[in-house]
């Protein structure tokens, strides 16, 4: 998902009638009364987005079944001990019936008052439902685990969605299983249901499920079936978005990098090399999901054909090919497409419902959708609740009230809507994407997105506002919001061990010898699939100094070394570097980082990484390279454990290097955040799990560490190719005089929001 957006200010018209009005009020507050649940102290205290409104910070009401109607002494019901006068006569013998009637009426009134907070449309108290302009739906029977005797599925008829013949609106939220630890899937999905949504939308990343061509992985955190079954169990329908291209600020839009081994490859077209790979992938993927379709008793009510193709549109036959590829593999549910307004016409395919993506509800945007398809329901497939961030840029925030104003307008116009994102999660590892229009911009590790839930799954003000809205629009079973997970501060981790890349390199990786530089994807490694992620090192010998020129052949950033001395870097902007003169032959080393492949735009075919062409010294192309693949897979990190000699971190050290420390967890692990003040650039592994990239330029300042990746006792923290105190000023000095330096990272929940200025 992507499009240009500058949110417009919301209009002045009062839309408050569209929202439910709660009858209950908190003591001293005017906020909406919600079912009781606890918010962890760390979230409320430390993240302004997750603070609980004061009106929600009160104890749950206690339902009293009957008042104290009898005296402390005497026979119950005979009025003994009662005050004289009317109360005495009321509870005297023979007043039992009146007492029971009074008690029953009292309980009934009290129950109505209490339940009105949970079921906002009871006839006695529902003010929101009196608005004749807003239809209230009863979907109490349209729940996946309860619905039997299915016949019709989701249909688009007469400008409305019908589900099993009943009028239906899709109130959806996007959440990606591959960005969330499996142990947290159910927690996040319950929160989606508790917000009042009825449908989950999720992408499927081809490059994770088929990392090596012909070998498919649907295990563990990639168990798509388990994720969809969990959504069904929670009570959510599913719109599946299988791609093959997904965008999603994900490396190469979810396409596997081995496709780029073909020098003639034309991605997202009917080029034979691409369609053959798609056919093989769909053959395997559809086996995972066909039986989960609605008509087969599962939760999937719709399937999306590709993704935002109107913004690419390189082949007029491509969308029909993808549609037929789905139908041939027994996809029988409603098909949809998804585009921004400018891409609607080019992304449309006959036989699929067109949907639109936006953040600002421009006048006429839904009317324009109507011109594409007459008498069809309107749907916003991606309503952008926030936005993603790029390294070196600002942290994007989208105002909650402005978001609500746009959502309410869309619903008032009769549209179904999907919130992208409801919960963003994390671009763990090296999986972030990038944009490259005027300049290259890599997406950060956090996919917090300023979404409805934070990166760590905590509530924001957007959650409360949306819950109030959706609870007023439909009757359907919904759980109470779960309590948020506790966060822990574990203090500082001393990075006590160190080994230079140059020391370990000969025993770690066997180099490939080549006359010319070879890009990552075409390296003869990984069973012929090339290198997908990480770093790649090029070594050659030069006889003297001069001007080193990249001719823009570095993808994406190269640290340059003479022997072991760091002399500078080359990237998209900096193409030239002076090499100092010296005696004899010296090693020239270029350590190139793949910072993430472009995920959106017309530049997808040009996403090969490493050195993609010749590098020149004094106008002479360099030759005879040793090339080392440093992919930083878990197996690579595991191989470092037995490597010697690890040593104490010295007072001064030459980078790049590997660092290692230990975190001791005394009790049950809890979520935390790795604070990287003083660290310049690199990645962090904890117990072999890649938390992602860090970089001092921001805006991200911490890395999310889920409790599920920790264990009681010993936890290993390692930083491959890490640098500290200035990655561009190597050799660098570690602070500390007369003693072993304390090179450390901080595990903290006191500032767990991922952004430096968040």
C-alpha positions in Angstrom: 0.0 0.0 0.0 1.2 3.4 -0.8 0.1 6.7 -2.2 0.9 10.3 -1.8 -1.0 11.8 1.1 -1.2 15.1 2.9 -4.2 14.7 5.2 -6.7 17.6 4.8 -8.3 19.2 7.8 -11.6 17.8 8.7 -14.8 19.7 7.9 -16.8 21.6 10.5 -20.0 19.6 10.1 -21.0 17.7 13.2 -20.8 14.0 12.7 -21.3 13.1 16.3 -24.7 11.5 15.6 -22.9 8.8 13.8 -21.1 7.7 17.0 -22.7 5.8 19.9 -23.5 7.8 22.9 -22.7 5.9 26.1 -25.1 6.3 28.9 -22.6 5.5 31.6 -20.0 8.1 32.7 -16.9 7.8 34.8 -16.7 9.6 38.0 -15.7 13.1 37.2 -15.2 12.4 33.5 -17.0 12.8 30.3 -15.3 10.1 28.2 -17.1 7.0 26.9 -17.7 4.3 29.4 -16.1 1.1 28.2 -16.1 -2.4 29.6 -13.6 -2.7 32.4 -10.0 -3.7 31.5 -6.6 -2.9 32.7 -3.9 -1.0 30.9 -0.3 -1.7 32.1 1.4 1.0 34.0 4.3 1.2 31.6 2.0 1.9 28.6 0.0 4.5 30.4 2.9 6.2 31.9 5.4 6.2 29.0 3.6 6.3 25.7 1.3 9.3 25.1 -0.4 7.3 22.4 -1.4 4.5 24.8 -2.5 6.6 27.8 -5.9 5.8 29.1 -8.3 8.7 29.1 -9.0 9.8 32.6 -12.7 8.9 32.2 -11.7 5.2 31.7 -9.6 5.0 34.9 -12.3 3.8 37.3 -13.4 0.5 38.8 -16.1 -1.6 37.1 -19.6 -1.2 38.5 -20.9 -3.9 40.8 -24.3 -5.3 40.0 -26.3 -5.4 43.2 -29.1 -8.0 42.9 -31.2 -6.5 45.7 -31.0 -3.6 48.2 -30.8 -4.3 52.0 -34.5 -4.3 52.6 -34.8 -6.1 55.9 -33.8 -5.2 59.4 -30.8 -6.7 61.2 -33.1 -8.2 63.9 -36.3 -10.1 63.5 -37.9 -12.4 60.9 -37.0 -11.5 57.3 -39.9 -9.9 55.5 -42.0 -9.1 58.6 -40.8 -5.6 59.0 -39.1 -6.2 62.4 -36.7 -3.5 63.3 -37.8 -1.2 60.5 -38.3 2.5 61.0 -41.8 3.6 61.9 -44.1 5.2 59.4 -44.6 4.4 55.7 -41.5 2.2 55.4 -42.7 0.1 58.3 -46.1 -0.4 56.7 -44.6 -1.1 53.3 -42.6 -4.0 54.5 -45.1 -5.3 57.0 -46.6 -8.7 56.7 -48.5 -9.0 53.4 -46.1 -6.7 51.6 -44.0 -9.5 50.2 -45.4 -9.2 46.7 -44.8 -5.4 46.7 -41.3 -6.0 47.9 -40.6 -8.5 45.2 -42.1 -6.3 42.5 -40.0 -3.4 43.7 -36.8 -5.5 43.8 -37.5 -6.9 40.4 -38.0 -3.4 38.9 -34.9 -2.1 40.6 -32.8 -5.0 39.2 -34.3 -4.5 35.7 -33.5 -0.8 35.7 -30.1 -1.3 37.0 -29.4 -4.0 34.4 -30.5 -1.8 31.6 -28.2 1.0 32.8 -25.3 -1.3 33.1 -25.9 -3.2 29.9 -26.4 0.0 27.9 -22.7 0.5 28.3 -21.9 -2.8 26.6 -24.8 -3.0 24.1 -25.3 0.5 22.8 -28.5 0.0 21.0 -31.0 -1.1 23.7 -34.4 0.4 22.8 -34.7 2.2 26.1 -31.4 4.0 26.0 -30.2 4.1 22.4 -29.8 7.7 21.2 -27.3 6.8 18.5 -29.7 4.5 16.8 -32.4 7.2 16.6 -30.5 8.8 13.8 -32.5 7.7 10.8 -29.6 8.5 8.4 -27.4 5.7 9.9 -28.5 2.1 9.5 -27.8 -0.2 12.4 -27.0 -3.8 11.5 -27.7 -7.0 13.3 -24.9 -9.5 12.5 -25.3 -11.6 15.7 -25.7 -14.7 13.5 -23.0 -13.8 11.0 -20.1 -15.2 12.9 -17.7 -17.8 11.3 -17.9 -20.5 14.0 -21.7 -20.2 14.4 -22.8 -20.0 10.8 -24.0 -23.3 9.4 -25.8 -24.3 6.2 -23.7 -21.9 4.0 -24.9 -21.4 0.5 -24.3 -17.9 -1.0 -21.1 -16.4 0.4 -20.2 -12.8 0.1 -22.1 -11.2 -2.9 -22.1 -7.8 -4.5 -25.6 -6.9 -5.5 -27.6 -3.7 -5.9 -24.9 -1.5 -4.4 -24.7 -3.7 -1.3 -22.7 -6.6 0.1 -24.8 -9.6 1.0 -23.6 -12.4 3.2 -25.8 -15.4 3.2 -28.5 -13.2 1.8 -28.3 -10.6 4.6 -27.0 -7.0 4.1 -23.5 -6.8 5.3 -20.8 -4.1 5.7 -17.2 -5.0 5.8 -15.6 -3.3 8.8 -12.1 -4.7 8.5 -8.5 -4.3 9.8 -5.2 -5.2 8.4 -2.7 -7.3 10.4 0.2 -9.3 9.0 1.1 -12.6 10.6 4.7 -12.3 9.4 5.2 -9.1 11.3 3.9 -10.4 14.6 5.3 -13.3 16.8 3.0 -16.3 16.5 2.4 -16.3 20.3 0.8 -12.9 20.0 -1.5 -13.6 17.0 -4.6 -14.3 19.1 -4.1 -11.4 21.4 -3.9 -8.9 18.5 -6.9 -10.6 16.8 -9.1 -10.4 19.9 -8.2 -6.7 20.2 -9.4 -6.3 16.6 -12.7 -8.0 17.3 -13.1 -6.0 20.6 -12.7 -2.8 18.6 -15.9 -3.7 16.7 -14.4 -5.0 13.5 -15.7 -8.1 11.7 -13.0 -8.8 9.1 -9.3 -9.4 9.0 -7.3 -8.6 5.9 -3.8 -9.9 5.5 -1.1 -10.1 2.8 0.9 -13.3 2.0 4.7 -12.7 1.4 6.0 -14.9 -1.3 9.7 -14.2 -0.5 9.3 -15.7 3.0 7.3 -18.8 1.9 9.6 -19.6 -1.0 13.0 -18.2 0.0 14.7 -21.0 -2.0 13.0 -21.8 -5.3 10.9 -24.9 -5.1 11.2 -25.2 -1.3 8.1 -23.9 0.6 7.8 -23.0 4.2 4.5 -22.7 6.0 5.7 -23.6 9.5 6.0 -21.7 12.7 5.5 -18.0 12.2 4.7 -18.6 8.6 1.8 -21.0 9.4 -0.8 -19.2 7.3 -3.5 -21.8 8.0 -3.1 -21.5 11.7 -3.3 -17.7 11.5 -6.6 -17.8 9.5 -8.0 -20.4 11.8 -7.2 -18.2 14.8 -9.1 -15.3 13.2 -12.0 -17.7 12.6 -11.9 -18.8 16.2 -12.0 -15.2 17.4 -15.0 -14.4 15.2 -13.4 -12.6 12.2 -14.0 -13.1 8.5 -11.0 -12.9 6.2 -10.1 -11.1 3.0 -7.0 -12.7 1.7 -4.5 -10.7 -0.3 -2.1 -13.4 -1.8 -0.3 -11.2 -4.3 2.0 -12.4 -5.8 3.1 -8.7 -5.3 2.0 -7.2 -2.0 3.9 -3.8 -1.7 3.4 -3.5 2.1 6.7 -1.7 2.6 8.2 -5.2 2.3 11.4 -6.1 0.5 10.7 -6.1 -3.3 7.0 -6.0 -2.5 7.1 -9.6 -1.3 8.6 -11.0 -4.5 11.6 -13.4 -4.0 15.0 -12.0 -5.0 16.0 -15.1 -6.9 13.6 -13.9 -9.7 16.2 -11.2 -10.5 18.8 -13.8 -11.4 17.3 -13.7 -14.9 18.8 -10.6 -16.6 15.7 -10.3 -18.8 13.2 -10.6 -15.9 10.1 -8.5 -16.2 8.3 -8.6 -12.8 4.5 -8.3 -12.6 4.0 -9.1 -16.3 3.1 -12.1 -18.4 6.9 -12.6 -19.1 7.3 -16.4 -19.2 10.0 -16.5 -16.5 7.7 -14.7 -14.1 4.5 -16.5 -14.8 6.2 -19.9 -14.5 7.4 -19.0 -11.0 4.0 -17.6 -10.1 2.3 -20.8 -11.2 4.5 -23.0 -9.1 4.0 -20.7 -6.1 0.2 -20.5 -6.5 0.0 -24.3 -6.9 1.5 -24.7 -3.4 -0.1 -21.6 -1.7 -3.6 -22.4 -2.7 -3.3 -25.9 -1.1 -3.1 -23.9 2.2 -6.2 -21.8 1.7 -8.7 -23.4 -0.7 -10.4 -25.4 2.1 -10.6 -22.2 4.2 -13.0 -20.5 1.8 -16.5 -19.6 3.0 -18.2 -22.1 0.8 -16.0 -24.8 2.3 -16.8 -23.8 5.8 -13.9 -21.5 6.4 -13.5 -17.8 7.2 -12.3 -16.4 3.8 -15.1 -14.4 2.2 -13.0 -12.6 -0.6 -9.7 -12.8 -2.4 -7.8 -9.9 -3.8 -6.4 -10.1 -7.3 -2.7 -8.8 -7.2 -2.3 -5.4 -5.5 -2.4 -1.8 -6.7 -1.6 -2.9 -10.3 -3.0 0.4 -11.7 0.1 2.2 -10.3 2.4 -0.2 -12.3 0.3 -1.3 -15.3 3.2 -2.6 -17.5 1.1 -5.4 -19.2 -2.6 -5.1 -20.1 -2.9 -9.0 -20.0 -1.4 -9.4 -16.6 -4.4 -8.9 -14.3 -6.5 -11.3 -16.3 -3.7 -13.9 -16.0 -3.6 -13.5 -12.2 -7.4 -13.8 -12.0 -7.4 -16.9 -14.1 -4.5 -18.4 -12.0 -6.7 -18.0 -8.9 -9.9 -19.5 -10.6 -8.0 -22.5 -12.0 -6.9 -23.3 -8.5 -10.4 -23.6 -7.1 -10.8 -20.1 -5.7 -14.6 -19.6 -5.6 -15.2 -16.6 -3.4 -15.7 -12.9 -4.4 -12.7 -11.4 -6.2 -11.5 -7.8 -5.6 -8.9 -5.4 -6.8 -7.3 -2.6 -4.8 -5.9 0.7 -6.2 -5.6 4.4 -5.4 -7.9 6.8 -7.3 -5.4 7.4 -10.1 -4.8 3.7 -10.6 -8.4 2.5 -10.5 -8.9 2.3 -14.3 -5.7 0.6 -15.1 -5.9 -1.8 -12.2 -9.5 -3.0 -12.9 -10.2 -6.5 -14.2 -13.5 -7.8 -15.4 -15.1 -10.2 -12.9 -13.6 -8.6 -9.8 -15.0 -5.8 -7.6 -12.8 -2.7 -7.7 -12.0 -1.1 -4.3 -10.1 2.2 -3.6 -7.3 3.2 -1.2 -7.0 6.6 0.5 -6.5 8.6 3.7 -8.3 11.8 2.8 -12.0 11.5 1.9 -11.9 13.8 -1.1 -15.3 14.8 -2.5 -16.2 12.6 -5.3 -13.7 9.8 -4.7 -16.4 7.2 -4.0 -18.5 8.6 -6.8 -15.6 8.1 -9.1 -15.5 4.5 -7.9 -19.1 4.2 -8.9 -18.3 5.2 -12.5 -16.0 2.2 -12.7 -18.7 -0.3 -11.9 -22.4 0.5 -11.9 -24.6 -0.6 -9.1 -21.8 -2.2 -7.0 -21.0 -1.8 -3.3 -18.4 0.8 -2.4 -15.4 -0.3 -0.4 -12.2 1.3 0.9 -9.7 -1.6 0.9 -7.0 0.5 2.5 -8.0 3.4 4.7 -4.5 4.5 5.9 -4.7 5.1 9.7 -1.2 6.4 9.8 1.9 6.1 7.6 5.3 4.4 7.6 8.7 6.1 8.2 12.0 6.1 6.3 15.6 6.3 7.8 16.7 9.9 8.1 13.2 11.3 7.8 10.5 12.5 10.3 8.2 10.2 12.3 4.8 10.4 10.7 1.8 10.9 12.9 -1.9 11.1 11.8 -4.3 12.9 14.1 -6.9 10.5 15.6 -9.8 13.0 15.3 -9.0 13.7 11.6 -8.8 10.0 11.0 -12.3 9.5 12.6 -13.8 12.3 10.6 -12.7 10.7 7.3 -13.9 7.2 8.4 -17.3 8.5 9.5 -17.7 10.3 6.1 -16.9 7.0 4.3 -19.4 5.0 6.4 -22.0 7.7 6.0 -21.6 7.5 2.3 -22.5 3.8 2.5 -19.0 2.4 2.1 -17.4 -0.7 3.7 -13.9 0.1 5.0 -10.7 -1.7 6.0 -8.2 0.0 8.3 -4.7 -0.2 7.0 -3.1 -0.8 9.5 -5.0 -1.9 12.5 -1.8 -3.3 13.9 1.5 -2.8 12.0 4.0 -4.9 13.9 7.7 -5.0 13.0 9.9 -5.5 9.9 12.1 -8.0 11.7 15.4 -9.0 10.2 16.2 -7.4 6.8 12.7 -7.5 5.4 12.0 -3.7 5.2 11.3 -2.3 1.8 12.3 1.1 0.3 11.2 3.8 -2.1 13.3 5.3 -4.9 11.8 8.2 -6.8 14.0 11.3 -6.5 16.1 9.7 -3.9 16.5 6.3 -2.3 14.7 6.0 1.1 14.8 2.7 3.1 11.9 1.9 5.4 12.8 1.6 9.1 12.6 -1.6 11.2 9.5 -0.5 13.1 6.1 -0.8 11.3 4.3 0.9 14.1 2.6 3.0 11.4 0.9 5.2 14.0 -1.8 2.5 13.7 -4.7 1.6 16.0 -2.5 -0.6 18.1 1.2 0.2 18.7 4.1 -1.9 17.5 4.0 -3.9 20.7 0.2 -4.3 20.5 -0.9 -1.7 23.1 -4.0 0.5 22.7 -4.0 4.0 21.4 -6.6 6.7 21.5 -7.6 5.6 18.0 -8.7 2.3 19.4 -11.1 3.8 21.9 -12.6 6.2 19.3 -13.1 3.5 16.7 -14.5 1.1 19.3 -17.1 3.7 20.2 -18.0 4.2 16.6 -18.3 0.6 15.5 -20.2 -0.6 18.6 -22.8 1.9 17.6 -23.2 0.5 14.1 -23.8 -3.2 14.5 -25.0 -5.9 16.9 -22.6 -8.8 17.0 -20.7 -10.7 19.6 -17.5 -9.1 20.7 -15.1 -9.8 23.5 -13.9 -7.3 26.1 -10.6 -5.7 25.3 -7.8 -7.8 26.7 -5.4 -6.4 29.2 -2.2 -5.2 27.6 1.0 -7.2 28.1 3.4 -5.9 30.7 6.7 -4.4 29.8 10.0 -4.9 31.7 13.1 -2.8 32.2 16.1 -5.1 32.3 18.7 -2.4 32.6 22.0 -2.3 30.7 23.6 -5.1 28.8 27.4 -5.0 28.8 28.8 -6.0 25.4 31.7 -7.8 26.9 33.1 -9.7 23.9 34.4 -8.6 20.6 35.9 -9.9 17.4 36.9 -8.0 14.3 35.4 -9.0 11.0 38.9 -9.2 9.5 40.0 -11.6 12.2 37.2 -14.0 11.7 36.7 -13.8 8.0 39.1 -16.5 6.8 37.5 -19.1 9.0 33.9 -18.0 8.5 33.3 -17.7 4.8 34.9 -19.3 1.7 35.3 -16.5 -0.8 34.3 -16.7 -4.4 36.9 -15.5 -6.9 35.7 -13.5 -9.9 37.4 -11.3 -12.5 34.3 -8.9 -12.4 32.1 -7.9 -9.5 29.0 -10.0 -9.1 25.7 -8.8 -7.6 24.1 -10.5 -4.6 21.4 -12.2 -6.5 23.7 -13.9 -8.9 26.3 -15.2 -6.5 26.5 -19.0 -6.8 25.4 -19.6 -3.2 22.3 -20.8 -1.3 21.8 -23.8 -3.6 21.9 -21.6 -6.7 19.4 -19.1 -5.4 21.9 -16.3 -4.8 22.1 -14.1 -1.7 18.9 -12.4 -0.7 19.8 -10.1 2.3 22.6 -8.9 4.5 26.0 -7.7 3.5 28.6 -8.6 0.8 32.3 -8.0 0.9 34.4 -7.3 -2.2 38.2 -7.4 -2.0 40.8 -6.6 -4.6 44.4 -5.4 -4.8 45.5 -1.9 -5.9 49.0 -0.6 -6.6 48.6 3.0 -5.5 46.2 5.8 -4.7 43.9 8.0 -6.8 40.2 8.6 -7.3 37.8 5.7 -6.7 34.6 6.1 -8.7 31.5 4.0 -8.4 29.7 5.2 -11.5 26.5 4.7 -9.4 27.1 0.9 -9.2 26.8 0.6 -5.4 23.6 -0.8 -4.0 23.0 0.4 -1.4 25.9 1.6 0.8 29.5 0.6 0.8 32.0 1.2 3.6 35.5 1.4 2.0 38.7 0.1 3.6 42.4 0.2 2.7 43.6 -3.1 4.3 41.8 -2.6 7.7 41.6 1.2 7.7 38.2 2.8 7.1 38.6 5.7 4.6 34.9 6.5 3.7 31.8 5.3 2.1 30.0 5.3 -1.3 26.2 5.3 -1.9 23.5 6.7 -4.2 24.7 10.2 -3.6 28.4 9.9 -3.0 30.0 8.3 -6.0 33.7 9.3 -5.6 36.3 8.8 -2.9 40.0 9.7 -2.7 42.4 6.8 -2.1 45.6 8.0 -0.3 48.9 7.1 -1.9 51.0 4.3 -0.4 53.9 2.0 -1.1 53.4 -1.4 -2.6 50.1 -3.3 -3.1 47.3 -2.8 -0.7 43.9 -4.5 -0.2 40.9 -2.4 -1.2 37.7 -3.7 0.5 34.1 -2.6 -0.1 31.6 -3.9 2.5 28.3 -3.3 0.8 25.0 -3.3 2.7 21.7 -4.2 1.1 19.4 -1.7 2.9 16.2 -3.0 1.4 14.7 -3.4 -2.1 12.2 -1.0 -3.5 8.6 -2.2 -2.9 6.6 0.3 -5.0 7.0 2.0 -8.3 8.2 1.2 -11.7 11.8 0.4 -10.6 11.2 -3.1 -9.4 13.2 -4.8 -12.2 16.4 -2.9 -11.1 16.7 -4.1 -7.5 19.8 -6.2 -7.7 22.1 -5.5 -4.7 25.9 -5.3 -4.0 28.1 -4.0 -6.8 25.9 -4.1 -10.0 28.7 -2.9 -12.3 32.4 -2.0 -12.5 34.2 0.2 -10.0 36.9 2.4 -11.3 40.3 3.6 -9.9 41.7 6.5 -11.9 39.4 5.6 -14.8 40.5 1.9 -14.8 38.0 -0.8 -14.0 39.0 -2.9 -11.0 39.4 -6.6 -11.6 40.1 -9.9 -9.8 37.8 -9.8 -6.8 37.4 -12.1 -3.8 33.7 -11.9 -2.9 32.4 -12.9 0.6 28.6 -13.6 1.1 27.7 -12.3 4.6 24.0 -13.0 4.6 23.6 -12.9 8.4 21.1 -15.8 8.5 20.6 -17.6 11.9 23.0 -20.3 10.7 25.7 -17.6 10.0 25.2 -16.2 13.5 25.3 -19.7 15.0 28.7 -20.3 13.3 30.2 -17.4 15.2 29.6 -19.0 18.5 32.4 -21.5 18.1 34.7 -19.0 16.5 37.9 -18.0 18.3 39.4 -15.8 19.5 36.6 -13.7 21.0 38.2 -11.2 23.4 37.3 -8.4 25.8 36.4 -5.2 24.0 39.7 -3.2 23.7 40.1 0.5 24.5 40.4 1.1 20.8 39.3 -1.2 18.0 39.1 -1.3 14.3 35.6 -1.9 12.8 33.6 -3.4 11.5 33.2 -6.0 14.3 30.9 -8.5 16.0 29.9 -7.8 19.6 28.4 -10.1 22.2 26.9 -9.8 25.6 24.5 -11.6 28.0 21.1 -10.7 29.4 20.0 -12.5 32.5 16.3 -12.7 33.0 15.3 -13.7 36.5 11.6 -14.2 36.1 9.0 -14.8 33.4 10.2 -12.8 30.4 8.3 -9.7 29.4 8.3 -7.4 26.4 11.0 -4.8 26.3 12.8 -2.4 24.0 16.4 -2.2 23.1 17.7 1.4 23.5 20.7 2.0 21.3 22.1 5.3 22.4 25.7 5.7 21.3 25.5 2.9 18.7 25.8 4.1 15.1 24.6 1.4 12.6 24.1 -2.3 12.4 21.7 -5.1 13.4 20.9 -6.9 16.7 20.3 -10.6 17.3 18.9 -12.0 20.5 19.0 -15.7 20.9 19.5 -16.0 17.2 16.5 -13.9 16.3 17.2 -10.8 14.2 15.4 -7.8 15.7 16.3 -5.6 12.7 18.4 -2.7 11.8 19.4 0.4 13.9 20.9 3.6 12.7 21.7 6.8 14.6 20.1 9.0 12.0 16.6 8.0 13.2 13.7 8.5 13.5 13.7 5.1 15.2 15.6 5.0 18.5 14.7 1.6 20.0 14.2 -2.0 18.8 11.2 -4.0 19.9 12.1 -7.3 21.7 9.1 -9.6 22.3 9.0 -11.6 25.5 8.5 -14.8 23.4 12.1 -14.4 22.1 13.5 -14.3 25.6 14.0 -17.1 28.1 14.5 -17.3 31.8 18.2 -17.2 32.6 20.9 -16.7 30.0 20.1 -14.8 26.8 22.7 -14.0 24.1 22.7 -10.6 22.6 25.0 -10.1 19.5 25.6 -7.3 17.1 27.1 -8.4 13.8 28.9 -5.7 11.8 28.0 -3.3 14.6 29.6 0.1 15.1 29.7 2.4 18.1 30.3 6.1 18.5 30.4 7.1 14.8 30.3 4.5 12.0 32.0 6.9 9.6 34.9 7.8 11.8 36.6 4.4 12.2 38.9 3.5 13.9 36.7 4.6 16.8 37.5 5.0 20.5 35.3 3.3 23.1 34.9 5.3 26.2 36.8 4.2 29.3 40.2 5.1 30.7 42.3 2.7 32.8 39.7 0.0 32.8 37.8 -2.3 30.5 35.2 -0.1 28.7 31.6 -0.6 29.4 30.1 -0.9 26.0 26.4 -1.4 26.6 22.9 -1.4 25.4 19.8 -0.5 27.5 16.8 -2.8 27.8 14.1 -0.5 29.0 10.3 0.1 29.0 10.5 3.6 30.3 10.8 5.0 26.7 9.6 2.1 24.7 8.0 4.1 21.9 10.3 3.3 19.0 10.9 6.9 17.9 13.5 9.3 19.3 11.0 12.2 19.3 7.9 10.0 19.7 
